[in-house]
Amino acid sequence: MLNLKIVLALNYMLKSINKLVVLKTIAMPQHLNPSGTIFGGWLISKMDLAGGISAWDATNGKIRTVSCDNIMFHKSVQVADIVSYYTNILRINNSSITIKVDTEVYRMNSNKTFKALDGYFTYVAIDENNNPRKIIKETPYEVSEKNFEKNLRRNIKL
């Protein structure tokens, strides 16, 4: 019989198995908006960059951004905050890929980490003529939670 801590750890693994830290940066004074916090456009551009890196890797080639949706600003970012961008591949279609990008901030002066914003980015894989192409690469990010759980159950009696 597994104890509760192991079950909770396995549950956490299943939920975060596709989440990768792709990019880290530090917010600088030149990124300030007139209100004294970091400009949202700068943060969104970094989110697009992080999502694009994951999309490029998962599709094995050139991509272009086709949409960014439901970008939610949860907390403001300040100068000297360390900003981390995590990606989670949600869906891979014939020529498009949808990625959730979570932005977390480590605030050095308070030694706290929190979620600052998140959003969904869709990219299309393109060929050398910038036309959509079929995504053919099998990616290590495509881990089925059902298969993972089934293999886990096989190896550990739940």
Beta strands, then each sheet from edge to edge (+ up, - down):
strand 1: 19-26
strand 2: 63-73
strand 3: 82-92
strand 4: 96-107
strand 5: 112-125
sheet 1: 1+ 3- 4+ 5- 2+
end
